[in-house]
Amino acid sequence: MKFAYSLKQKSKIALLLFLIMTCTILIRVLEDRSIKNMEKAFSSLYNDRLVPATDIFYISEKLYTKRFLLETFIYSDKNKLDPKELNDKLRTYDSQIDTLLAKYEKTFLVKNEKNHLTDLKVKLLENKVFEKNILLNADAFDKASLRKMYDNYSEQSFVGISNLLSQLTKIQTVVGQELQKESQNIIKGTNLYSTLQLILAILIGILIVSIVFASNVMNIRNEKYKLN
């Protein structure tokens, strides 16, 4: 009877230890997954939001420079650049802008971002055509005619491009905040897993103490039984 009772108790303890071990492994797997998700979220926050936001700034900067060069050419009576030289400079900036846009397109884009980016590319292409027409007519038209041509289109084109860039910048902020909240939730989950691991460790400690105590009690009883 005593042997059967002891075996039954040991089986319960073994089952309990097995369940604790299984829970510990499961928590560890979930914790590893949370860490990977957190790394992914932080990586996306940098590669898909911070870097593109910087690229948008550089695109805006180059567009302002292009506008400054073109307005200097049209409104200044002492031009240092001829149309060909100005065209070369503008096309250089266009090439740099296209490189930044191509880099931007390789990042993760939400639906609104894709739509705004498509509209931006159309607006930039229209602006290139406009600039080309200005330079082609630079020798044929006088300054007054060129200025009128520029004034009729440039402000509307530039404002449209600037608005699209502003929308893209806002998207970076909104999606960045969502990624930040996601990271915070993952951190909370990781803290929960750590707490569960601590609780399991305490349970294991209590179980070990109980086993040792029960073993000592059993030994004392055995000793008393032998003495009797």
C-alpha positions as CSV (number, residue, x, y, z in Angstrom):
1,M,0.0,0.0,0.0
2,K,2.7,2.4,0.9
3,F,4.6,1.6,-2.3
4,A,1.4,2.1,-4.3
5,Y,0.7,5.4,-2.5
6,S,4.3,6.6,-3.1
7,L,4.2,5.7,-6.8
8,K,0.9,7.6,-7.1
9,Q,2.4,10.6,-5.5
10,K,5.5,10.5,-7.7
11,S,3.3,10.2,-10.8
12,K,1.4,13.3,-9.8
13,I,4.6,15.2,-9.2
14,A,6.0,14.0,-12.5
15,L,2.9,15.0,-14.4
16,L,2.9,18.4,-12.7
17,L,6.6,18.9,-13.5
18,F,5.9,17.9,-17.1
19,L,3.1,20.5,-17.4
20,I,5.3,23.2,-15.9
21,M,8.1,22.3,-18.3
22,T,5.6,22.4,-21.2
23,C,4.3,25.8,-20.1
24,T,7.9,27.1,-19.8
25,I,8.7,25.9,-23.3
26,L,5.5,27.5,-24.7
27,I,6.2,30.8,-23.0
28,R,9.7,30.7,-24.3
29,V,8.5,30.2,-27.8
30,L,5.9,33.0,-27.5
31,E,8.6,35.3,-26.0
32,D,11.0,34.6,-28.9
33,R,8.2,35.3,-31.3
34,S,7.4,38.6,-29.6
35,I,11.1,39.6,-29.7
36,K,11.2,38.9,-33.4
37,N,8.0,40.9,-34.0
38,M,9.5,43.8,-31.9
39,E,12.7,43.7,-34.0
40,K,10.6,43.7,-37.1
41,A,8.5,46.7,-35.9
42,F,11.6,48.7,-35.0
43,S,13.2,47.8,-38.3
44,S,10.1,48.9,-40.2
45,L,9.9,52.1,-38.1
46,Y,13.4,53.0,-39.3
47,N,13.5,51.6,-42.8
48,D,9.9,52.2,-43.9
49,R,9.2,55.5,-42.0
50,L,12.2,57.4,-40.8
51,V,14.4,56.9,-43.9
52,P,11.5,57.7,-46.3
53,A,10.6,60.8,-44.3
54,T,14.2,61.9,-44.7
55,D,14.0,61.2,-48.5
56,I,10.9,63.2,-48.8
57,F,12.7,66.1,-47.2
58,Y,15.5,65.8,-49.7
59,I,13.1,65.6,-52.6
60,S,11.4,68.9,-51.3
61,E,14.8,70.5,-51.0
62,K,15.8,69.6,-54.5
63,L,12.5,70.9,-55.9
64,Y,12.9,74.2,-54.1
65,T,16.4,74.4,-55.6
66,K,15.0,73.7,-59.1
67,R,12.4,76.4,-58.6
68,F,15.0,78.9,-57.4
69,L,17.2,78.2,-60.5
70,L,14.3,78.6,-62.9
71,E,12.9,81.7,-61.3
72,T,16.4,83.3,-61.2
73,F,16.7,82.5,-64.9
74,I,13.3,84.0,-65.7
75,Y,13.1,87.0,-63.4
76,S,16.8,88.0,-63.2
77,D,18.0,90.4,-65.9
78,K,21.6,89.2,-65.4
79,N,21.5,85.5,-66.1
80,K,24.7,83.6,-65.5
81,L,23.3,80.4,-67.0
82,D,22.1,79.9,-70.6
83,P,19.2,77.6,-71.3
84,K,21.4,74.5,-72.0
85,E,23.4,74.9,-68.8
86,L,20.2,75.4,-66.8
87,N,18.6,72.4,-68.4
88,D,21.7,70.3,-67.5
89,K,21.4,71.4,-63.9
90,L,17.6,70.8,-63.7
91,R,18.0,67.3,-65.3
92,T,20.7,66.5,-62.7
93,Y,18.3,67.3,-59.9
94,D,15.6,65.3,-61.7
95,S,17.9,62.3,-61.7
96,Q,18.5,62.7,-58.0
97,I,14.8,63.0,-57.3
98,D,14.1,59.9,-59.4
99,T,16.7,57.9,-57.4
100,L,15.1,59.0,-54.1
101,L,11.6,58.0,-55.4
102,A,12.8,54.6,-56.6
103,K,14.3,54.1,-53.2
104,Y,11.1,55.1,-51.6
105,E,9.0,52.7,-53.7
106,K,11.0,49.8,-52.4
107,T,9.9,50.4,-48.8
108,F,6.6,49.1,-47.4
109,L,3.8,51.4,-48.6
110,V,0.2,51.6,-47.3
111,K,-2.6,52.2,-49.7
112,N,-2.9,56.0,-49.3
113,E,0.9,56.2,-49.7
114,K,0.8,54.3,-53.0
115,N,-1.9,56.6,-54.3
116,H,-0.1,59.8,-53.3
117,L,3.2,58.5,-54.7
118,T,1.5,57.8,-58.0
119,D,0.0,61.3,-58.1
120,L,3.4,62.8,-57.2
121,K,5.2,61.0,-60.1
122,V,2.5,62.3,-62.5
123,K,2.9,65.9,-61.2
124,L,6.7,65.7,-61.4
125,L,6.5,64.5,-65.0
126,E,4.1,67.3,-65.9
127,N,6.5,69.8,-64.2
128,K,9.4,68.4,-66.2
129,V,7.5,69.0,-69.4
130,F,6.7,72.5,-68.3
131,E,10.3,73.3,-67.5
132,K,11.3,71.9,-70.9
133,N,8.8,74.2,-72.7
134,I,10.1,77.2,-70.8
135,L,13.7,76.4,-71.8
136,L,12.8,75.7,-75.4
137,N,11.0,79.0,-75.7
138,A,13.7,81.0,-73.8
139,D,15.3,82.3,-77.0
140,A,12.0,82.7,-79.0
141,F,10.1,84.7,-76.3
142,D,11.0,87.9,-74.5
143,K,11.3,88.0,-70.7
144,A,7.8,89.3,-70.2
145,S,6.3,86.4,-72.2
146,L,8.4,83.8,-70.4
147,R,7.4,85.3,-67.0
148,K,3.7,85.2,-68.0
149,M,4.1,81.6,-69.1
150,Y,5.8,80.7,-65.9
151,D,3.4,82.5,-63.7
152,N,0.3,80.9,-65.3
153,Y,1.5,77.4,-64.4
154,S,4.4,77.3,-61.9
155,E,2.5,78.2,-58.8
156,Q,-0.3,75.7,-59.3
157,S,2.3,72.9,-60.2
158,F,4.5,73.7,-57.2
159,V,1.6,73.9,-54.8
160,G,0.3,70.6,-56.0
161,I,3.6,68.8,-55.6
162,S,4.2,70.4,-52.2
163,N,0.7,69.2,-51.0
164,L,1.5,65.7,-52.1
165,L,4.8,65.7,-50.3
166,S,3.1,67.0,-47.2
167,Q,0.5,64.2,-47.4
168,L,3.3,61.6,-47.7
169,T,5.0,63.2,-44.7
170,K,1.8,63.0,-42.6
171,I,1.4,59.3,-43.6
172,Q,4.9,58.7,-42.2
173,T,3.9,60.2,-38.9
174,V,0.6,58.3,-38.7
175,V,2.0,54.9,-39.6
176,G,5.0,55.5,-37.4
177,Q,2.7,56.1,-34.4
178,E,0.9,52.8,-35.2
179,L,4.2,51.0,-35.3
180,Q,5.1,52.6,-32.0
181,K,1.8,51.4,-30.4
182,E,2.4,47.9,-31.8
183,S,5.9,47.9,-30.3
184,Q,4.5,49.0,-26.9
185,N,1.9,46.1,-27.0
186,I,4.7,43.7,-27.9
187,I,6.8,44.9,-24.9
188,K,3.7,44.5,-22.6
189,G,3.3,40.9,-23.9
190,T,7.0,40.2,-23.3
191,N,6.7,41.5,-19.8
192,L,3.7,39.3,-19.2
193,Y,5.7,36.3,-20.4
194,S,8.6,37.2,-18.1
195,T,6.1,37.4,-15.2
196,L,4.7,34.0,-16.1
197,Q,8.2,32.5,-16.2
198,L,8.9,34.0,-12.7
199,I,5.6,32.5,-11.4
200,L,6.5,29.1,-12.8
201,A,10.0,29.3,-11.3
202,I,8.4,30.0,-7.9
203,L,6.0,27.1,-8.4
204,I,9.0,24.8,-9.2
205,G,10.8,26.0,-6.1
206,I,7.7,25.4,-3.9
207,L,7.3,22.0,-5.5
208,I,10.9,21.1,-4.9
209,V,10.6,22.2,-1.2
210,S,7.4,20.1,-0.9
211,I,9.1,17.1,-2.3
212,V,12.1,17.4,0.0
213,F,9.7,18.0,3.0
214,A,7.5,15.0,2.0
215,S,10.6,12.9,1.6
216,N,11.9,13.9,5.0
217,V,8.6,13.1,6.6
218,M,8.5,9.8,4.9
219,N,12.0,8.9,6.1
220,I,11.1,9.9,9.6
221,R,8.0,7.6,9.5
222,N,10.1,4.8,8.1
223,E,12.6,5.2,10.9
224,K,9.8,5.1,13.5
225,Y,8.3,2.1,11.8
226,K,11.6,0.2,12.0
227,L,12.1,1.2,15.6
228,N,8.6,-0.1,16.5
